[in-house]
């Protein structure tokens, strides 16, 4: 994975003066709104497997917040004449059989999977949204930034990883698999929807954002990327 | 399944003058709150498989509403000195491997499964809640009654069932399997937590409520019970 560079930060894209095409705006709305629907399901499924009521309730609340987020994204998009439901539909299924290929063996693996896969999806969405014109850019970035995922993952994972070298090694391997699969999916999504990448949010920048995000997230958990 | 009788209606239990024991109150709070957490996950999983954005968004909203419902149940319980999280914990996992044993082959089977299994769980919870003292009784019944499941199931299923005799026959068989499994689970839950059934919400009344609910729900979809 690449070293951090200033250009790999999503924020750099906002300096772009290339206006986004309507096709790009619509596609980015679709991916961001789709990410909210997927978050609803992912967090709710994780809630069902949570070992404590505290984690269960946290994840349920995150799931419900993703639904409210979908509605806010749809509202912001509608104000720009974009139908979020129509755009979301195009991306339904584009995360494919990710879940079938990556079945967590236990709760720590499940949390690592959700944290890394969703973290990367959020990084990806933020880099895309950052290239859009205001006020849509700000609305989508606000929505994506409002994530309790990092705090939950830290709470559920960091003490256990710090206390158990074997767990840390196993989760490090697992995390690399998750990152590899998720990056493959997102790169494929870019290939199938080339209109997503435009201006400063080029395919190359997106790659860098994802690579750097993966490194940061693995390290944040105390795992070796 | 039994013929409808006035006594099989959950409402009849409210005439009970036997006060509920604290153990019953706590256990019923646990089952009702647990049903909200399970609803969050079930609806969110169904949303992910929905064939249309309209159904996807409806189910996401139902999932989020179940989360808000959990919070309201917890608040009403706290006002009576009952910790809903602690009580819920006791029931986590009590629906067991229901999902593994009943894998829907397609969207209509998925909707029939959710509608019948959750419908029966709601009937069960309402009959239990109906035996509690006010104001908890009213709070829990209001929460359980606020279900959009019936409307969604009608919209998604009834036109298809009316138009296709083969589908109706297949879903009729499937529905009977779902009802059988779910009733078995709820009866087992009663056996494991005998404090749930008390006063007018006796095990016998609960059986009748479930049987009648199953008949009504199958018939409501146009399926032969």
Interface residues (C-beta under 8 A of the other chain):
Chain A: X37 X38 X40 X41 X43 X44 X45 X47 X48 X53 X54 X56 X57 X60 X61 X63 X64 X67 X68 X70 X85 X86 X88 X89 X92
Chain B: X37 X38 X40 X41 X43 X44 X45 X47 X48 X53 X54 X56 X57 X60 X61 X63 X64 X67 X68 X70 X85 X86 X88 X89 X92
